[in-house]
Amino acid sequence: MTLRSPRHERIVALVRDSGFMPIEELAKVLDVTPQTIRRDINQLCEDNILRRYHGGAALGSSVVNDDYTALVSFGLGAMLF
């Protein structure tokens, strides 16, 4: 996963910490316009890092699959179901 800017790294970290972040809140926290956040989220979605939803973003499926794969390797995958 290669992030394009320090702001992208912050966006991904904030989304990872909360599971979902609204665009307006990301804009406020990062002190940029909502349009800037939308452009950043679009770029991160193109890279399959995030997934865009109405009003915000969540982690992309590839990140979730990596976490699941790690859990299975530790024998914890069955605990998810």
N, C-alpha and C positions, 0 to 999 in steps of 0.2 A: 504494500500500500504506500504509494508515494503521494504525499499531500503537496499541493501547489504553493501554499503560503502559510505563515504562522496563524493567520485568521482561520484558515481551513482546519488547522490542528485544533484550535480553540473550539470551533464549531463541533467537530467530531467528539472532542472530550466532553463538551456540555451535553451533547445528545447521548453519549454513552452513559454519563452519570445519571441522567433523568429518564432515559428510555425514549422520550419524545420531547422535542422543544418547539414551541410556537415561533413562527418567524418574527413576530413583534417582540418577543422576549429576547431572542438572539440579537436583534437589532439594538435593543436597549442595552444589553450586557456588553456588546462589542462596540457600542457607540458609532454605529453606521446606519444607513437607511435600510428600510425593509427591502428595497429593490436590490441593494448590494447583497443582502443575505440570500435573496431568491436566486441571484446569479451564482453565488457561491454554492448554494445547495444544488442547483442544476449541474454545475461542474462535478460536484461530489457524487451526484447520482450517475452521471456519465461514467465515472470511474468505479461504480458499484460499491461505493463506500457508504452512502446514505440512500434512503428511500424517501421520496417526497410524498407527503400526504396533504390533504386540504388543511391549510393553515400552519404547516410545520414540517418537521422531518424526524425520521427515526433511523435506526441503524439499518443498513442494507442487509439482504439475506446472506451474502457471503460472510459477513462478520458473525452472524448468528450461527451459521453452519460451522465455522471454525471453532466457536465456543462449544458447540455440541460435540464435535469431533474430539476435542480435548477431554470433555466429560466422559465420553465413551471409553477413551484410552485409560481413564482412571477408574472405570467400572461404575460410573455414576449415571450413565445415560438412562438406565431403567428407572431411576428415581424421578425423571422428568415426566413420566407417563402414569 
